[in-house]
């Protein structure tokens, strides 16, 4: 990926490993391009697939957005 300009604000991006937290649960550390100005985080497609697989294993469900099953009850 190695983009150097943020598509949101035009700031500089850096490559780093970041914690991905969804609905208060840490799903792990993943590589991303992160803007030093606005904090925008961009993941490669393969990383997004990995995050989705982890979310599914932890009983998050889809369709339009992930919602924890316990929130549905």
C-alpha positions as CSV (number, residue, x, y, z in Angstrom):
1,X,0.0,0.0,0.0
2,X,2.6,2.6,1.1
3,X,0.5,5.7,0.4
4,X,2.1,8.9,1.7
5,X,-0.8,11.3,1.4
6,X,-4.1,11.0,3.2
7,X,-7.1,11.0,0.9
8,X,-9.2,12.7,3.6
9,X,-7.2,15.7,4.5
10,X,-4.0,15.7,2.4
11,X,-1.8,15.0,5.5
12,X,1.2,12.7,5.6
13,X,0.5,9.0,6.3
14,X,2.8,6.5,8.0
15,X,2.8,2.7,8.1
16,X,2.2,1.3,11.5
17,X,0.6,-1.6,13.5
18,X,-2.5,-0.4,15.2
19,X,-5.0,-2.0,17.7
20,X,-8.4,-2.6,16.1
21,X,-11.2,-2.2,18.6
22,X,-14.8,-2.9,17.6
23,X,-17.7,-2.4,20.1
24,X,-15.2,-2.3,22.9
25,X,-13.5,-5.5,22.0
26,X,-9.8,-5.6,20.8
27,X,-9.7,-7.7,17.7
28,X,-5.9,-7.5,17.5
29,X,-3.0,-5.5,15.9
30,X,-3.1,-4.9,12.2
31,X,-0.9,-3.0,9.7
32,X,-2.4,0.2,8.4
33,X,-1.5,3.5,6.9
34,X,-2.4,6.2,9.5
35,X,-2.6,9.9,8.8
36,X,-0.4,12.0,11.2
37,X,-2.8,15.0,10.8
38,X,-6.4,13.6,11.1
39,X,-5.8,10.0,12.3
40,X,-7.5,8.4,9.3
41,X,-6.7,4.6,9.2
42,X,-6.5,2.7,5.9
43,X,-6.2,-1.1,5.7
44,X,-5.3,-3.2,2.7
45,X,-8.1,-5.5,1.4
46,X,-6.4,-8.6,2.8
47,X,-6.2,-7.1,6.3
48,X,-9.9,-6.1,6.1
49,X,-10.7,-9.7,5.3
50,X,-8.7,-10.9,8.3
51,X,-10.5,-8.4,10.6
52,X,-13.9,-9.6,9.3
53,X,-12.9,-13.3,9.9
54,X,-11.9,-12.6,13.5
55,X,-15.2,-10.6,14.0
56,X,-17.2,-13.6,12.7
57,X,-15.4,-16.0,14.9
58,X,-16.2,-13.8,17.9
59,X,-19.9,-14.0,17.1
60,X,-20.3,-10.6,15.4
61,X,-23.0,-10.8,12.7
62,X,-23.7,-8.8,9.5
63,X,-25.5,-7.7,7.1
64,X,-25.1,-4.0,6.8
65,X,-22.8,-3.5,9.8
66,X,-21.4,-5.7,12.4
67,X,-23.5,-6.1,15.6
68,X,-22.6,-8.3,18.5
69,X,-25.2,-11.0,18.9
70,X,-25.7,-10.2,22.6
71,X,-26.9,-6.8,21.7
72,X,-29.7,-8.3,19.6
73,X,-31.2,-10.2,22.6
